[in-house]
């Protein structure tokens, strides 16, 4: 019985740790998506600025 309770406790702890790592994984993913979005916006701004310069000429 004691061994069974120990295994149950370990499995709950592993599930909790997995949730924590998944939470951190989501934060990392959100940060990467935000960085990628900001990079894409910056590149589009540069392209539109170049197009505006060509339109002026």
N, CA, C and O atoms as a MOPAC input file, in Angstrom:
PM7 MOZYME 1SCF
protein

 N      0.82800 1    -1.19600 1     0.00000 1
 C      0.00000 1     0.00000 1     0.00000 1
 C      0.86800 1     1.25400 1     0.00000 1
 O      0.59300 1     2.21000 1    -0.72500 1
 N      1.90400 1     1.24200 1     0.80800 1
 C      2.79500 1     2.39700 1     0.88400 1
 C      3.46900 1     2.64300 1    -0.46400 1
 O      3.61900 1     3.78400 1    -0.90200 1
 N      3.87600 1     1.53400 1    -1.12100 1
 C      4.52700 1     1.64100 1    -2.42700 1
 C      3.54700 1     2.22400 1    -3.45900 1
 O      3.92100 1     3.06500 1    -4.27700 1
 N      2.30700 1     1.77000 1    -3.40500 1
 C      1.28500 1     2.26000 1    -4.32300 1
 C      1.04700 1     3.75400 1    -4.13200 1
 O      0.93000 1     4.49700 1    -5.10600 1
 N      0.97400 1     4.19300 1    -2.87600 1
 C      0.79800 1     5.62200 1    -2.60600 1
 C      2.00000 1     6.42200 1    -3.10200 1
 O      1.84400 1     7.53200 1    -3.61100 1
 N      3.19600 1     5.85800 1    -2.95200 1
 C      4.40300 1     6.52000 1    -3.45100 1
 C      4.35200 1     6.69700 1    -4.95700 1
 O      4.70100 1     7.75900 1    -5.47200 1
 N      3.91700 1     5.65900 1    -5.66800 1
 C      3.80500 1     5.73600 1    -7.12600 1
 C      2.75600 1     6.76900 1    -7.53700 1
 O      2.95300 1     7.52400 1    -8.48900 1
 N      1.65000 1     6.79100 1    -6.81400 1
 C      0.59400 1     7.75800 1    -7.10900 1
 C      1.10600 1     9.18100 1    -6.91700 1
 O      0.84000 1    10.06000 1    -7.73700 1
 N      1.83500 1     9.40100 1    -5.83700 1
 C      2.39200 1    10.72500 1    -5.56800 1
 C      3.36800 1    11.12900 1    -6.66800 1
 O      3.35500 1    12.27200 1    -7.12500 1
 N      4.22300 1    10.18000 1    -7.09500 1
 C      5.18500 1    10.47300 1    -8.16600 1
 C      4.45900 1    10.86000 1    -9.44400 1
 O      4.84200 1    11.81700 1   -10.11600 1
 N      3.39600 1    10.10800 1    -9.78400 1
 C      2.69100 1    10.40000 1   -11.03000 1
 C      2.02000 1    11.77200 1   -10.96600 1
 O      2.00800 1    12.50100 1   -11.95800 1
 N      1.45900 1    12.13100 1    -9.80200 1
 C      0.85700 1    13.46300 1    -9.67200 1
 C      1.91800 1    14.54500 1    -9.79100 1
 O      1.69600 1    15.58500 1   -10.41200 1
 N      3.07200 1    14.28800 1    -9.18900 1
 C      4.16400 1    15.26000 1    -9.25600 1
 C      4.63300 1    15.42100 1   -10.70100 1
 O      4.90300 1    16.53600 1   -11.14700 1
 N      4.73000 1    14.30600 1   -11.43500 1
 C      5.14900 1    14.37000 1   -12.83400 1
 C      4.14200 1    15.14900 1   -13.67400 1
 O      4.52000 1    15.93100 1   -14.54600 1
 N      2.86200 1    14.92900 1   -13.40400 1
 C      1.82900 1    15.66800 1   -14.14000 1
 C      1.95700 1    17.15800 1   -13.84900 1
 O      1.86000 1    17.98200 1   -14.75700 1
 N      2.17300 1    17.50200 1   -12.58100 1
 C      2.32200 1    18.90500 1   -12.20200 1
 C      3.54100 1    19.51000 1   -12.88800 1
 O      3.47500 1    20.62600 1   -13.40400 1
 N      4.65400 1    18.77800 1   -12.89600 1
 C      5.86200 1    19.27700 1   -13.55000 1
 C      5.63800 1    19.44800 1   -15.04100 1
 O      6.12600 1    20.40500 1   -15.64200 1
 N      4.89400 1    18.51500 1   -15.64500 1
 C      4.62000 1    18.61200 1   -17.07600 1
 C      3.79100 1    19.86000 1   -17.36700 1
 O      4.04100 1    20.56500 1   -18.34500 1
 N      2.81300 1    20.12800 1   -16.52000 1
 C      1.99800 1    21.33000 1   -16.70400 1
 C      2.86200 1    22.57900 1   -16.60400 1
 O      2.72000 1    23.51200 1   -17.39400 1
 N      3.76700 1    22.58600 1   -15.61500 1
 C      4.64400 1    23.74200 1   -15.45600 1
 C      5.50000 1    23.94000 1   -16.69700 1
 O      5.65100 1    25.05900 1   -17.18700 1
 N      6.06200 1    22.84100 1   -17.20200 1
 C      6.92200 1    22.97600 1   -18.37600 1
 C      6.09900 1    23.38000 1   -19.59300 1
 O      6.57500 1    24.14000 1   -20.43600 1
 N      4.86700 1    22.88000 1   -19.69300 1
 C      4.00000 1    23.29200 1   -20.79700 1
 C      3.68000 1    24.77200 1   -20.69000 1
 O      3.63600 1    25.47500 1   -21.69900 1
 N      3.45900 1    25.24500 1   -19.47800 1
 C      3.18700 1    26.67000 1   -19.28200 1
 C      4.36200 1    27.50700 1   -19.71700 1
 O      4.18700 1    28.52400 1   -20.38700 1
 N      5.55700 1    27.09700 1   -19.34600 1
 C      6.75300 1    27.81700 1   -19.77300 1
 C      6.92500 1    27.71200 1   -21.27600 1
 O      7.34800 1    28.66400 1   -21.93300 1
 N      6.59100 1    26.53800 1   -21.81700 1
 C      6.68200 1    26.35500 1   -23.26400 1
 C      5.76000 1    27.31000 1   -23.99700 1
 O      6.12000 1    27.86100 1   -25.03700 1
 N      4.56400 1    27.50500 1   -23.44700 1
 C      3.62500 1    28.44500 1   -24.06600 1
 C      4.16400 1    29.85900 1   -24.00900 1
 O      4.03300 1    30.61900 1   -24.96800 1
 N      4.76900 1    30.21400 1   -22.88600 1
 C      5.32100 1    31.56500 1   -22.76500 1
 C      6.43100 1    31.77600 1   -23.77900 1
 O      6.51200 1    32.82800 1   -24.41200 1
 N      7.28900 1    30.76900 1   -23.93100 1
 C      8.38100 1    30.87000 1   -24.90300 1
 C      7.80800 1    30.97800 1   -26.30600 1
 O      8.26900 1    31.79200 1   -27.10600 1
 N      6.79700 1    30.15600 1   -26.61100 1
 C      6.17700 1    30.19300 1   -27.93400 1
 C      5.53000 1    31.54800 1   -28.18500 1
 O      5.67700 1    32.11400 1   -29.26900 1
 N      4.81500 1    32.07200 1   -27.19400 1
 C      4.18500 1    33.38600 1   -27.35300 1
 C      5.23600 1    34.45400 1   -27.62600 1
 O      5.03100 1    35.33900 1   -28.45600 1
 N      6.35200 1    34.36800 1   -26.93000 1
 C      7.42100 1    35.35000 1   -27.11800 1
 C      7.99300 1    35.24800 1   -28.52900 1
 O      8.24200 1    36.26600 1   -29.17400 1
 N      8.20300 1    34.01800 1   -29.01200 1
 C      8.73700 1    33.83400 1   -30.36900 1
 C      7.76300 1    34.33300 1   -31.42000 1
 O      8.16700 1    34.94900 1   -32.40600 1
 N      6.47600 1    34.06900 1   -31.21100 1
 C      5.46300 1    34.54200 1   -32.16200 1
 C      5.44500 1    36.06100 1   -32.17800 1
 O      5.37500 1    36.67500 1   -33.24300 1
 N      5.50900 1    36.66800 1   -30.99600 1
 C      5.50900 1    38.12900 1   -30.91400 1
 C      6.74000 1    38.70600 1   -31.60600 1
 O      6.64000 1    39.69300 1   -32.33500 1
 N      7.90600 1    38.09000 1   -31.37800 1
 C      9.12900 1    38.56900 1   -32.02500 1
 C      9.02200 1    38.43100 1   -33.53800 1
 O      9.41900 1    39.33300 1   -34.27500 1
 N      8.48600 1    37.30000 1   -34.00600 1
 C      8.31700 1    37.08900 1   -35.44100 1
 C      7.35000 1    38.08700 1   -36.04700 1
 O      7.57900 1    38.59600 1   -37.14400 1
 N      6.27200 1    38.36700 1   -35.33200 1
 C      5.28900 1    39.33700 1   -35.80900 1
 C      5.91000 1    40.72500 1   -35.89200 1
 O      5.72600 1    41.43600 1   -36.88000 1
 N      6.64400 1    41.10700 1   -34.85500 1
 C      7.29400 1    42.42000 1   -34.85900 1
 C      8.30500 1    42.52500 1   -35.99100 1
 O      8.42300 1    43.57400 1   -36.62400 1
 N      9.03600 1    41.44200 1   -36.25000 1
 C     10.01900 1    41.43900 1   -37.33300 1
 C      9.31500 1    41.59400 1   -38.68600 1
 O      9.77200 1    42.34500 1   -39.54800 1
 N      8.19800 1    40.87600 1   -38.86500 1
 C      7.45300 1    40.96300 1   -40.11700 1
 C      6.88700 1    42.36400 1   -40.31900 1
 O      6.93200 1    42.89400 1   -41.43000 1
 N      6.35800 1    42.96800 1   -39.26500 1
 C      5.82500 1    44.33100 1   -39.36000 1
 C      6.93000 1    45.29400 1   -39.76400 1
 O      6.71800 1    46.17000 1   -40.60100 1
 N      8.10200 1    45.13500 1   -39.17300 1
 C      9.23500 1    46.00500 1   -39.48900 1
 C      9.63100 1    45.86300 1   -40.96200 1
 O      9.89200 1    46.85600 1   -41.64200 1
 N      9.67200 1    44.60900 1   -41.44900 1
 C     10.03000 1    44.38000 1   -42.85200 1
 C      8.98700 1    44.98400 1   -43.78900 1
 O      9.34700 1    45.59100 1   -44.79700 1
 N      7.69600 1    44.82700 1   -43.47100 1
 C      6.64800 1    45.41200 1   -44.31000 1
 C      6.73000 1    46.93200 1   -44.31400 1
 O      6.52000 1    47.55900 1   -45.35200 1
 N      7.03200 1    47.53100 1   -43.16900 1
 C      7.18600 1    48.99200 1   -43.12200 1
 C      8.30400 1    49.44200 1   -44.04500 1
 O      8.16300 1    50.43000 1   -44.76500 1
 N      9.42500 1    48.71000 1   -44.02400 1
 C     10.54600 1    49.06000 1   -44.89900 1
 C     10.13400 1    48.97100 1   -46.36400 1
 O     10.47500 1    49.84100 1   -47.16500 1
 N      9.39800 1    47.91500 1   -46.71200 1
 C      8.95400 1    47.74400 1   -48.10200 1
 C      8.00700 1    48.87200 1   -48.49300 1
 O      8.14900 1    49.45200 1   -49.56900 1
 N      7.04400 1    49.18800 1   -47.63200 1
 C      6.10000 1    50.26000 1   -47.95300 1
 C      6.80000 1    51.61300 1   -48.04400 1
 O      6.42500 1    52.44500 1   -48.87000 1
 N      7.80800 1    51.84400 1   -47.20900 1
 C      8.56800 1    53.09100 1   -47.30600 1
 C      9.30900 1    53.17100 1   -48.63400 1
 O      9.36500 1    54.23500 1   -49.25100 1
 N      9.87800 1    52.05000 1   -49.07900 1
 C     10.56700 1    52.03500 1   -50.37600 1
 C      9.57800 1    52.27600 1   -51.50900 1
 O      9.87700 1    53.00200 1   -52.45700 1
 N      8.40300 1    51.66600 1   -51.41100 1
 C      7.38300 1    51.89000 1   -52.43700 1
 C      6.94500 1    53.34900 1   -52.46200 1
 O      6.71800 1    53.91300 1   -53.53300 1
 N      6.82700 1    53.95500 1   -51.29600 1
 C      6.44600 1    55.36900 1   -51.22500 1
 C      7.51900 1    56.23400 1   -51.87400 1
 O      7.19600 1    57.21300 1   -52.54600 1
 N      8.79200 1    55.88700 1   -51.68100 1
 C      9.88000 1    56.63800 1   -52.31200 1
 C      9.81400 1    56.51300 1   -53.82800 1
 O     10.03700 1    57.48900 1   -54.54400 1
 N      9.50600 1    55.30200 1   -54.32400 1
 C      9.39800 1    55.11800 1   -55.77300 1
 C      8.21600 1    55.89100 1   -56.33900 1
 O      8.29800 1    56.42100 1   -57.44700 1
 N      7.11500 1    55.96300 1   -55.58900 1
 C      5.94000 1    56.70200 1   -56.04500 1
 C      6.23300 1    58.19800 1   -56.14100 1
 O      5.71800 1    58.87500 1   -57.03100 1
 N      7.06300 1    58.71800 1   -55.22100 1
 C      7.41500 1    60.13400 1   -55.24600 1
 C      8.27100 1    60.47100 1   -56.44900 1
 O      8.17900 1    61.57200 1   -56.99300 1
 N      9.10400 1    59.53100 1   -56.86800 1
 C     10.04800 1    59.79400 1   -57.96100 1
 C      9.41000 1    59.76400 1   -59.31800 1
 O     10.09000 1    59.96900 1   -60.32400 1

